[in-house]
Amino acid sequence: MYLDSTKKEEIFSQYGQGTKDTGSAESQIALFTYRIKHLTEHMKQNRKDHSTERALTGLVGKRRSLLNYLKSRDIERYRAIVKALGLRK
């Protein structure tokens, strides 16, 4: 499986406060970004997989709303996570 518990803990420890920090906006954005990258590669190989395309669109929307929330609350944390993940603004 592409996303197991050890990979999640690695993402949470790198972008969150610790391995058990699953609720912070930064850790959620990082997890969504990892999943989006995986689904994007899948969609490049399987163009007609519409259910995956719909899931990918939903994940992008969730990540965007979390980024908007973080931008409105703390612009420095927003800039830090965008730079760390290499996201476009």
Secondary structure, DSSP 8 states (H G I E B T S, - for coil): --S-HHHHHHHHHHHSSSTT--SSHHHHHHHHHHHHHHHHHHHHH-TT-HHHHHHHHHHHHHHHHHHHHHHHH-HHHHHHHHHHHT---
